[in-house]
Amino acid sequence: MTQELPEGTVTILFTDVAGSTELTNRLGDDVAREIVGACDELVRLQIERHRGQEVKGTGDGLMVAFTSVSVFSPSCIR
């Protein structure tokens, strides 16, 4: 199944969990994956709320496209 992406002028958002490698080294793979997953879920709630589209995961973040600009500030971003 091919994902239809927005066309025309779009806003692209990249998220990143700062220090994710250190987090993984300190807490282990499973715990770090849970934390990154929780952040991704918070972002996904905002993606849905603002009618965005997740393009791909980047391991410790997401690439998202929006067809319009809107305010975006999930609580897991410092």
Residue pairs with C-beta under 8 A, 6 or more apart in sequence:
3 53
3 55
5 53
5 55
5 65
6 53
6 65
6 66
6 67
8 67
9 67
10 65
10 66
10 67
11 65
11 66
11 67
11 68
11 69
12 55
12 63
12 64
12 65
12 66
13 52
13 62
13 63
13 64
13 65
13 66
13 72
14 58
14 61
14 62
14 63
14 64
15 39
15 40
15 43
15 61
15 62
15 64
15 77
16 58
16 60
16 61
17 23
17 35
17 36
17 39
17 60
17 61
17 76
18 78
20 32
20 36
20 59
20 60
23 32
23 35
24 32
27 35
36 60
38 76
39 74
39 76
40 57
40 61
40 62
42 74
42 75
42 76
43 62
43 64
43 74
43 76
44 54
44 62
45 74
46 52
46 72
46 74
47 53
47 54
47 62
47 64
50 66
50 70
50 72
51 66
51 67
51 68
52 64
52 65
52 66
53 64
53 65
53 66
54 62
54 63
54 64
55 62
55 63
55 64
55 65
56 62
56 63
57 63
